[in-house]
Amino acid sequence: MNLLFGDRMNCEICGKELKGSGIKIIVEGTELTVCPLCKRYGSEKISSTSQSGAKRVVIKKKKISTDIEFKDELVDNYNQIIRQEREKRGWSQEQLAKKIQEKESLIKKIENAEITPDPDIIAKLEKLFGIKLRESVPVVKIEKKASMAPTLGDVVVVKKKER
């Protein structure tokens, strides 16, 4: 099912207008015509016709990365650390919010662990308090199993809570 509007053809994933005939890919067994940006969501399909007129379809597999790299991760008790640092200085949530130019309601939600702060807010708090709220997570190497894609169990690093 190619998305046609008038005589234009659109990408079957994002809906953008295709220039030319588009790229044929296979996504979960379904052939789609997509734009160059959406080609990464499937395996590229390359068709060729032999001398006898029979059509041969070759599916180019995506390369599966064997390394997963994480840079920094927010510490588990970030909300408690922020509250302790604020109280140590004798500031109200409103005063802290003004110092980092954010809303008081955001500070309340962060301290109650209702939301995870954005990286820019984390950076503001780290700079203001002179602390680290992020920790480095090591690169995870995945053992390749006989042509199987990695599963969640292959990449999960379980951290135990300290009590």
PLY file of the C-alpha trace (Angstrom):
ply
format ascii 1.0
element vertex 163
property float x
property float y
property float z
element edge 162
property int vertex1
property int vertex2
end_header
0.00 0.00 0.00
1.83 3.08 -1.23
0.44 6.35 -0.02
-0.59 8.26 -3.12
-1.88 11.81 -3.12
-2.64 12.88 -6.71
0.39 11.67 -8.66
2.75 12.05 -5.68
3.99 9.09 -3.67
4.65 9.40 0.06
6.81 7.46 2.54
4.77 4.68 4.13
6.30 5.31 7.55
6.58 9.08 8.03
4.31 10.31 5.21
6.87 12.69 3.63
6.71 13.13 -0.15
9.14 10.80 -1.92
11.56 12.09 -4.50
11.87 9.44 -7.17
10.51 5.96 -6.57
11.57 5.64 -2.92
13.42 2.77 -1.27
11.91 -0.70 -0.80
12.47 -2.21 2.64
11.10 -5.19 4.58
9.68 -4.44 8.05
8.41 -7.49 9.97
7.76 -9.34 6.72
5.94 -6.45 5.01
7.37 -4.63 1.99
7.23 -0.84 2.34
8.32 2.05 0.12
10.04 4.64 2.28
12.20 7.77 2.24
15.98 7.63 2.90
15.47 8.68 6.56
13.06 5.81 7.31
15.16 3.17 5.55
16.88 2.38 8.87
13.64 0.86 10.26
13.86 -2.24 8.07
16.05 -4.42 5.89
16.69 -3.07 2.41
15.15 -5.09 -0.41
17.16 -5.37 -3.62
15.37 -6.88 -6.63
17.09 -8.19 -9.72
15.80 -9.99 -12.79
17.74 -12.92 -14.26
18.05 -13.73 -17.99
15.15 -16.18 -17.78
12.89 -13.39 -16.53
12.55 -14.83 -13.02
12.69 -12.23 -10.28
15.19 -12.75 -7.48
14.80 -10.87 -4.20
17.80 -10.27 -1.97
17.24 -8.84 1.50
20.17 -6.87 2.85
20.25 -7.38 6.63
20.83 -4.52 9.02
24.09 -4.63 10.93
23.53 -5.37 14.59
25.79 -3.50 16.95
27.52 -5.65 19.54
28.43 -2.78 21.89
25.92 -0.68 23.77
27.31 2.51 25.21
25.74 4.53 27.98
27.37 7.70 29.17
25.85 9.09 32.34
22.88 8.01 34.41
21.01 9.90 37.12
21.78 8.52 40.59
18.95 6.59 42.26
18.38 8.97 45.19
18.71 12.23 43.23
15.55 13.65 44.81
16.85 13.15 48.37
20.24 14.65 47.52
18.63 17.77 46.02
16.33 18.19 49.06
19.27 17.74 51.50
21.44 20.27 49.65
18.58 22.79 49.55
17.75 22.36 53.26
21.46 22.49 54.23
21.55 26.00 52.76
18.25 26.98 54.41
16.50 27.66 51.08
12.83 27.13 50.36
11.75 25.35 47.20
10.71 28.75 45.85
14.19 30.22 46.48
15.89 27.27 44.78
13.56 27.60 41.80
14.46 31.29 41.42
18.19 30.54 41.63
18.03 28.10 38.71
15.30 30.08 36.88
12.68 27.34 36.98
9.18 27.03 38.50
8.65 26.08 42.13
6.26 23.31 41.06
9.10 21.69 39.11
11.31 21.64 42.23
8.46 20.06 44.23
7.98 17.34 41.60
11.72 16.63 41.41
12.07 16.38 45.20
9.04 14.06 45.39
10.53 11.95 42.54
7.37 12.51 40.50
9.46 13.43 37.46
12.98 12.86 36.22
14.66 16.22 35.59
15.94 17.10 32.12
19.72 17.08 31.58
19.87 20.89 31.51
18.12 21.13 34.91
20.46 18.47 36.32
23.42 20.52 35.07
22.05 23.69 36.75
21.58 21.86 40.08
25.03 20.24 39.91
26.66 23.61 39.24
24.68 25.44 41.94
25.30 22.84 44.66
28.76 21.73 43.50
27.70 18.06 43.47
27.34 15.20 40.99
23.86 13.83 40.34
24.98 11.61 37.44
27.20 8.57 37.47
29.07 6.90 34.63
27.77 3.55 33.45
30.28 1.18 31.82
30.07 0.02 28.21
28.15 -3.26 27.96
29.56 -5.92 25.63
27.07 -8.35 24.15
28.00 -11.91 23.30
26.67 -12.70 19.85
24.48 -15.78 19.83
24.07 -17.81 16.64
22.69 -15.01 14.41
20.14 -13.86 16.98
19.47 -10.22 17.75
20.25 -9.14 21.33
17.41 -9.40 23.80
16.66 -7.14 26.77
18.28 -9.72 29.06
21.55 -9.40 27.12
21.87 -5.67 27.80
20.24 -5.02 31.17
22.53 -4.18 34.06
20.69 -4.68 37.33
21.63 -2.28 40.13
20.80 -3.37 43.65
19.35 -0.77 46.01
21.32 -0.04 49.13
19.26 -0.30 52.27
0 1
1 2
2 3
3 4
4 5
5 6
6 7
7 8
8 9
9 10
10 11
11 12
12 13
13 14
14 15
15 16
16 17
17 18
18 19
19 20
20 21
21 22
22 23
23 24
24 25
25 26
26 27
27 28
28 29
29 30
30 31
31 32
32 33
33 34
34 35
35 36
36 37
37 38
38 39
39 40
40 41
41 42
42 43
43 44
44 45
45 46
46 47
47 48
48 49
49 50
50 51
51 52
52 53
53 54
54 55
55 56
56 57
57 58
58 59
59 60
60 61
61 62
62 63
63 64
64 65
65 66
66 67
67 68
68 69
69 70
70 71
71 72
72 73
73 74
74 75
75 76
76 77
77 78
78 79
79 80
80 81
81 82
82 83
83 84
84 85
85 86
86 87
87 88
88 89
89 90
90 91
91 92
92 93
93 94
94 95
95 96
96 97
97 98
98 99
99 100
100 101
101 102
102 103
103 104
104 105
105 106
106 107
107 108
108 109
109 110
110 111
111 112
112 113
113 114
114 115
115 116
116 117
117 118
118 119
119 120
120 121
121 122
122 123
123 124
124 125
125 126
126 127
127 128
128 129
129 130
130 131
131 132
132 133
133 134
134 135
135 136
136 137
137 138
138 139
139 140
140 141
141 142
142 143
143 144
144 145
145 146
146 147
147 148
148 149
149 150
150 151
151 152
152 153
153 154
154 155
155 156
156 157
157 158
158 159
159 160
160 161
161 162
